[in-house]
Amino acid sequence: MAFMNIGASNKDDAFYRYKMPRLITKVEGRGNGIKTNLVNMVDVAKALARPPAYTTKFFGCELGAQSKFDEKTGTSIVNGAHDTAKLAALLENFIKKYVQCYGCGNPETEIIVTKSQLINLKCAACGYVSDVDMRDKLTTFILKNPPEQKKKSDKKGMRRAEKERIKEGEAVDEEMRRMKKEGRKKKGQDEPHKKKASSSEDEHSPPPSQVDVSEQDDDDDGNVQWLTDTSVQAAQQRIKEQLTSATSEMVMLESVKQSSEKAAKPKQKKSPGVNGQSGPDLNEGDMIALSELSLHDKLVKQFKDELASGCDASKLSSLFDKSKSSAPEQDVWIAYFEALFEGVTKGLSKAVQKKKSYLSNLMEDEHSQELLLGAFEAHFIGLPSEFRKEVEVAGSLKEFYALDLLEEEPILAWYDKGAAHGFSSTSGEVKKLATAFVEWLRNAESEDGE
């Protein structure tokens, strides 16, 4: 099958990517029953992304002859004998009026029937909306037989279904753990002689306070800590457990340094021991060293260490969820965003494409989008003023939207908060730089509503 470029103005362009098959016609019958069969009208209409009934009706309107397209057999008939060259010229007029964009000329358009019964061509390439001349005869047929609109994906419904699947999985896991516990209890009842053999050992067993933690039941999910040791050794041990290796070494070195500086001073404080008793001596330098790092710096350091070790997005997301138990959600988001995009002053939109997987796992609902916008705003507030430009803020925000990390409603609500205060604060200045993108978003939303 021979192909040709769509549009007469592009016929000599060898690299033009929009193509359609050449129209093939066949004259059938004789006398008053003569008619022209458009053999490959279905293939031509498919290449133009238009219903074949539109093109067949257009030929009938232009030639003043009866035309008919059979949906079941796919045959297109126009009464009378018409040569292929004349029909090809009419098809070119149809392409100019109902296919090509009036702005850029590309045939990548969609027919939209508005509420006021007007026909527009919305271009997917440049976004231009063309107004079709309603005086043309074919417009009446299109209004009576409007094209099928493309269905939009329900993102919120997909997220809701994903949450339900997660809850069902957690319920199954809980049921499996419960059945496992019951099986172990039943097994213990079937072997009572083991309890008698262990009774003699209980007489020599240490008190409960001295029992090793590893001897407790592995299935006990809630490990309750009744007493807290506040000595320097215990505090240092907790630092090693909670922080990464690099951070804990830094805090330990600072603690030793402070201790050596305070060694010459006789004044010391007694740490509160267990059950109100006085504990071991605790220097003030040790307490200062333990609080040397701020909570924000600790979170940033943890996330950066995990990224440097080459961890995947799921592992970093689990660390993110654990951090929310010890710090406010917004602070965790700001630290996480800072660790992901450290040193990025220009081209944040390109960096977002590379780190999309580290953010998409955390976008659960509109609340998480609001927290992401807060971290986005804090990132630009921390940059020097020469890097806070409209092209950076608006362009980066558009990239977050294009990657489905942010939706329209949270973005508009975030922007309106700054507009309500006149963009007076530093955060308001960042919101003001996103004005161009917000206006584009609102115009696109209004067009979808129509």
C-alpha positions, 0 to 999 in steps of 0.5 A: 500500500502506497503512503503519502504525507498528510497535508499538501504543504508537506508532500515534498518533506521526506522526513515528515512522520505523519503519513496516510495511505493514498485514496483508492476508488472504484466505479461500480454499476451503470446507468442510474445505479452507477456509484463510486466505492471508496475502497480504503476509506477505513484505513485513510480515516484511521490515519487521520484519527477521524471516523470514516463516516465524517469523510464519506459525508464530506464527499457527499456534501461537496459533490451534492450526491448521496453518500453512505458508510456501512459500519458493519462492512466498512464500505464507503459509497458515493453516488455517481462516477467520480475520478480519484484525482477529484476525490483526493482534492476534496480529501485535502480540503477535509484535512485542512478544515477538520484535521490540521491544527490552524496554529502549527499545521500538525494533524495531531488534533482532537475534535471537541464539541463545546456546550454551546454547540461549537466545534473546536480542534485541540492540538496535542502538539502545541495546545492551540484550540482552532475554531471550525467554521460552523457554516460548513455543511459537515458541522451539522452531521458532526453535532448529531454524531459527536466523536467519542471522547478519550477517557481520563485515567482515575489516578485517585481511584487507582491509589485507593485500590492500592491502599485497599490491597495493602490493608488486605495483605496486612490482615492476611499477615496478621492472621498467619502470625496468629495461627502460628502462635496457636500452633506453637501453644498447641504443640507445647500442650502435647509435650507436658513432660518438658515442663516437668524436666524444666522445673528442676532447672528453674530453681537455679535460673537467675531472676527475671531481671537478669534473663537475657533478652534473646531468651524471650519469645520471638513472636512478642511484637511489643518489647516494653522498656521499663527502666532507662539507664541515663549513664554516659556509657548507655547514652553512647550505646544508644547513639551507636544504635540509632545513628549511622556509623559515620555520625556516631563516630563524630558524636563520640569524638566530640564527647571525648573532646568535651570530657577532656576539656571539663576534666580540670573542673571539679564541678560535676552533676549527678545523673538521676539513676534508676528508681530515684537513686543517684547515678554515676557522675555525668559531665556537662560536656557529655550532655552538650556533645549528645545534643551537638547535632540538630534533629534536622542535621541528623535526618539529612545525614542519615538520608545522605549516608543511605544514598551514598551507600547505593540503597534503592528507593524502597529501602530509603522509603522505609527509613523515611517512614521510621523517621516520622516517628521521631520528628514532625512530618514536614521536617522529615520531608524537608530533610529528605528533599535536601538530601535528594537534591543537595547542591542543585541550584539550577536544573531542578526539573532535570534532577527530579526525573532521575530521582522520581522513584525516590518520591513516587513511593511516598505520594499516598494522598493530597496530604503527602503532596502538601508536605512535598510542596512545603519541602519544595518551597523550603529548597528555594528559600534556602538558595541565594536570591540569584538562583530563585528565578521564575524559569527554575520554580515554574519549570520545576513545578511543571515537571513534578506535575508532569511526572504525576507527583503533584496534582492540580488541587494541592498546587492551586491551594498552595499558591492561593495561600501566598496570594492571600497574603500578597506574596509578602514573605520569602515563601510568598516570593517563591509562590509568586514565581510559579504564577505562569505555571499556575495560570497555565494549569487553570486555563487547561482545567477550564478547557477540560471542564468545557 
